[in-house]
Amino acid sequence: MKTLSLKLDKEIFEETEAIIKDKKVARNRYINQALEFYNRYQMRKKLSAEFGEASDLSKESSSVIMAEFDALIEDDEAI
Protein backbone atom coordinates (compact mmCIF):
# COMPACT_ATOMS: atom_id res chain seq x y z
CA MET A 1 0.00 0.00 0.00
CA LYS A 2 1.07 3.54 -0.75
CA THR A 3 0.29 6.48 1.49
CA LEU A 4 -1.36 9.40 -0.24
CA SER A 5 -2.30 12.86 0.91
CA LEU A 6 -4.96 14.64 -1.10
CA LYS A 7 -7.22 17.64 -0.98
CA LEU A 8 -10.89 17.24 -1.84
CA ASP A 9 -13.47 19.83 -2.67
CA LYS A 10 -15.74 20.33 0.33
CA GLU A 11 -18.85 19.15 -1.52
CA ILE A 12 -17.15 15.97 -2.75
CA PHE A 13 -15.84 15.23 0.73
CA GLU A 14 -19.25 15.71 2.35
CA GLU A 15 -20.98 13.57 -0.27
CA THR A 16 -18.35 10.86 0.16
CA GLU A 17 -18.67 10.92 3.93
CA ALA A 18 -22.45 10.50 3.67
CA ILE A 19 -22.06 7.54 1.30
CA ILE A 20 -19.44 5.73 3.37
CA LYS A 21 -21.51 6.24 6.51
CA ASP A 22 -24.56 4.79 4.75
CA LYS A 23 -22.60 1.88 3.24
CA LYS A 24 -20.64 1.30 6.45
CA VAL A 25 -17.36 1.06 4.56
CA ALA A 26 -13.98 2.52 5.46
CA ARG A 27 -13.08 5.74 3.69
CA ASN A 28 -9.83 4.22 2.43
CA ARG A 29 -11.67 1.18 0.97
CA TYR A 30 -14.28 3.42 -0.67
CA ILE A 31 -11.66 5.67 -2.29
CA ASN A 32 -9.72 2.62 -3.52
CA GLN A 33 -12.89 1.19 -5.08
CA ALA A 34 -13.78 4.53 -6.64
CA LEU A 35 -10.32 4.91 -8.18
CA GLU A 36 -10.36 1.32 -9.45
CA PHE A 37 -13.75 1.95 -11.08
CA TYR A 38 -12.62 5.23 -12.64
CA ASN A 39 -9.37 3.69 -13.92
CA ARG A 40 -11.33 0.89 -15.63
CA TYR A 41 -13.68 3.50 -17.12
CA GLN A 42 -10.73 5.48 -18.52
CA MET A 43 -9.09 2.34 -19.96
CA ARG A 44 -12.33 1.33 -21.68
CA LYS A 45 -12.77 4.84 -23.03
CA LYS A 46 -9.23 4.75 -24.45
CA LEU A 47 -9.76 1.28 -25.93
CA SER A 48 -13.03 2.41 -27.51
CA ALA A 49 -11.26 5.33 -29.17
CA GLU A 50 -8.52 3.02 -30.43
CA PHE A 51 -11.12 0.61 -31.85
CA GLY A 52 -12.82 3.55 -33.55
CA GLU A 53 -9.56 4.61 -35.18
CA ALA A 54 -8.83 1.04 -36.29
CA SER A 55 -12.33 0.73 -37.69
CA ASP A 56 -11.89 3.92 -39.71
CA LEU A 57 -8.59 2.64 -41.11
CA SER A 58 -10.21 -0.69 -41.94
CA LYS A 59 -13.05 1.07 -43.79
CA GLU A 60 -10.56 3.01 -45.88
CA SER A 61 -8.53 -0.07 -46.84
CA SER A 62 -11.72 -2.04 -47.55
CA SER A 63 -12.86 0.68 -49.95
CA VAL A 64 -9.53 0.52 -51.78
CA ILE A 65 -9.70 -3.28 -52.03
CA MET A 66 -13.30 -3.17 -53.29
CA ALA A 67 -12.32 -0.61 -55.94
CA GLU A 68 -9.48 -2.89 -57.06
CA PHE A 69 -11.86 -5.87 -57.30
CA ASP A 70 -14.33 -3.77 -59.29
CA ALA A 71 -11.55 -2.78 -61.68
CA LEU A 72 -10.54 -6.44 -62.10
CA ILE A 73 -14.13 -7.46 -62.80
CA GLU A 74 -14.52 -4.65 -65.35
CA ASP A 75 -11.25 -5.69 -67.03
CA ASP A 76 -12.39 -9.33 -67.10
CA GLU A 77 -15.75 -8.39 -68.65
CA ALA A 78 -14.00 -6.32 -71.31
CA ILE A 79 -12.06 -9.37 -72.49
URVEN-V697062 format. One record per run of one state. SS is the DSSP state (H for helix, E for strand, - for the rest). FROM is the first residue (numbers start at 1). TO is the last residue. Records with the same first field share a line. If there is no record, write none. Layout:
SS->FROM-TO + FROM-TO
This chain:
-->1-9 + 24-26 + 79-79
H->10-23 + 27-78
